[in-house]
Amino acid sequence: LRLGLIPAVAIVALRVLPFGVEARNVLTVVAVMPSAIASVMLSDIYEADRDFAASAVLLTHGAALITIPLWLGWLR
C-alpha cells in the first residue's frame, strides 16, 4: 500500500488541488517515499512490535529502489 496505492491516490489529489508546480513536485516526491524510520522509534516508545516495524521499513526501502524511479519516470 505504501508504495503503490498511497502514491497513486496522492498523485491524483495533487493534480486536482490548486498547487504550484514546485509544491506539486515536492509533494509528489514525498508521496512516493517508503515508510519512515520514525515508526520503529515510535514502536519502541509505545512498546509495540519493533521487529514488525523494522521489517516494514526494511522491505519498503528495498522495494522503493524500484518503485521510486518508476513513479517519477512515469510522471515525468
Secondary structure, 3 states (H helix, E strand, C coil): CCCCHHHHHHHHHHHHCCCCHHHHHHHHHHHCCCCCCHHHHHHHHCCCCHHHHHHHHHHHHHHHHHHHHHHHHHHC
